[in-house]
């Protein structure tokens, strides 16, 4: 026996079934389109819902005062001075966006081979954290832990003879995380992909009394062509020597992502992230299904720029493409999304509620 439209049929009917044509209207007892006939019906059976609670808004901070400088490769995104970052934090609060993420544009004069500015307790990130938490203590602040915004060579770690040093880099990342936690950061987000850094950071945070500071690890971060506009925004595009394929993941690998995530969870990660987003939806689903951990995805700068540029040229409906892409992350299993679309998406969600 086989099943046709919800009731038993003989196998001799199978050839007719394969044509996709029913023998008569009476055969169509099941019509999935009934549940799509009206907006209320679609809402009633909707499997995944996007809300502003799902969004983390990345901000780029730059030295100066009362200035917003557009990032040319990311239409609609600005570098912000600290006072303006506070104003965007206020906007996030009003839009019910629960968390913002901070990334610095470090002046070339402050960059060196060791990323020393990352350990400065008064660097742009720390200034921004203190200013935002002073005025808006109830918003979450996530801080990236990696050296690439601070190094003269644009890499996430220390270099010796052209090789990225793992353990030596981890020691510096631990200090960077402590500096950020002392400034008031809520979530430490190591994005460097050095082995063992989550465990080392967790131990150091706990030893320093920062037991409640969370870690969201960039657990499955791929070496990707989609990071270009971000590197423009933080000023590392022109300084990067070589590429990052010796420490970021190979885009051909899926099982390896599960091993990376499992290690970070074992080392103490509270949340895990997959990056980039849309090219790696299968990874998001595998991670969520395998570990049932809070799983986040980063809709990276290149993904954002493609949608924004196509919309700006009138080639696609930008708002619909934005919302469709974000819902796709939820459908894949993501609990939350880092996206430069966060304020625009939150405004649309608020207007439709």
Protein Blocks (a to p, Z undefined) as FASTA:
>chain_A
ZZeehiacdfklmmmmmnopafbfklmmbcfklmmmpmklmmmmombdcdfklpccdddd
dedehiacddfklghiacddfklmmmmmmmmmmnopabdcddddddfklgcfkommmmmm
kbmklmmmmmmmmmmmmbccdddddfklmpmnlpabdceehiacfklmmmmmmmmmmmmm
mnopabdcdfklpghklmmmmmmmmmnopambccdddfbccddfklmmmmmmnopmmmpg
cjfklmpccfkbmklmmmmmmmmmmnopabdcdddfklmmmmmmmmmmmnopacdddddf
klmmmmmmmmmnopacfklmmmmmmmmmmmnopabdcdfklmmmmmmmmmmZZ
